[in-house]
Amino acid sequence: MAWNPDIKGVTLPFSVLKQSLKQPHTLNYPVEKRQLVPGYRGFHVNDLSQCVGCGNCQEICMNEAIDMVEATSEVNPKNASGLVPRIDYGRCCWCSLCADVCGPYSLRLEGEYTYVSADPDSFLYVPKDTKTS
């Protein structure tokens, strides 16, 4: 049996060193955020001066991620029910049907998308008012 050196195995440590000197392909995420494409679906925002509390967003949500809750701030005078949508981000699939069906176009999705929490109850989220953001 002849001696057959494994050249690829011998040079592997050198190729790893060579790669470590190159620029990484990834982003330094917390410091530098990725540029969002137009139409990106992030968190929900609600213009409370336009929201009429109709509940169409709740009705169309196939994951039952939206329920209507009492408003904690001043709402539109046309909102007779006094209810605003609350989104459960544990169930939401960001399909944007809720924003599409919103008659007064008060509910929409913005570009913000980072949310980290160890508390499961914090994923029940009443969309922030666009007037206060």
N, C-alpha and C positions, 0 to 999 in steps of 0.2 A: 504494500500500500504506500503510495507516494504522499509526501507531505504537501498539503494544499493550504496555504495561508488564506485566512478570511480577511481580505483587504477592507471590505466594507465595515466589518466589526472593529477593525483596528482604528479606522479613521473616524468612527462615530463620535468619540469625545471631542474631536477637533471641529466637527460640523456643529455640535451643540454650542461650543464656545463662539464660533463664527455667528451663529444665529443670535446669541445673547448680546452681541455688539450692534445688531441692527435695530431700527426703530420698530416698536411694537405695532401690531395691526389694530389693537383695541384702543378705546378711549379711556382717559383717566376720568371715569364716570362722575364721581361726585363733584369734581372741579369743573370738568368740561362736559356740557350736555350735548347730546346729539341734535342736529338741526332737524326740526320737524317738517314733514311734508304737508302741503296744503290739504285740508280736510281730515287731519289726524283727529282721532276720537280719544280725548282724554276725559277728565272729570266733568261732571255736569255743572252748569251755572244756570241760575234762574233769575230773570228780571221780574222781581215781585211787583213792580209797577204795571206790568203787563199780564201777569198770571191771573187767570180767572177761577182757578181751583176746580176745573171741570172734571178732572180725573181721567181724561183720555189717555194720558201717559200710563196710568195704572192699568187701564183696560187692555192696552195693546202689548204690555210687557209679557212676553212668553215665559220668562223665568220667574215671574211674580216677584221681581226685585224692587218694585215701587209700591209704596203705600202712601196714602194721604194722611198727613198729621196736621194738628193745629199750628197755625203760624205763630212764631214767637216775636215777630216784628210787624211793623205796619205793612198792610197789603193793599192791593188795588181795590178801590171802592166797588168795582164790579165783581169782586170775589165775594159773593154772598155766603159761600160756605165757610170762608176763613181757613181753608185747608191749602196746604202746599205739599208737593211731592217730597218723599224721603226715599233715597236710593240705598239699597243694601248692596254694597260693592262685593260682598261675598257671593252674590248670586248674579250680578250684572255681567252681561257678555259684551257690552259696548256695541250693540247692533245699531244704535241710534234711531230705532223706531219711535221711541218716546219723543225725541226732538222733531222727527218728521211729522208726527201726528199733532203736535202742539199747535192749536189754532192761532193764538196770538203770537206765536214764535218767541215765547218767553224762555222756554227750556232749550238749552243747546249744550254742545260739548265743546270744551276749550282745550288748549294745548297742554295744560298741566297734567302730569300723569304719575308722579312719584308719590306714593303713600306707604309708609311702613308703620306698623303698630303691632304690639303683642296682645292688645285688648280686642277680642272679637266684636264687642259691642260698638267700638269706634268705627266700624265699617258701615254702620247705619248712618247715613250722611244726608243731611238736608242741604241741597245745593246752595252755595253762597249767592247772595244777591249781587247782581252786577253793579249796582249803585254803590255798594260798600266795599267792593274789591278794588 
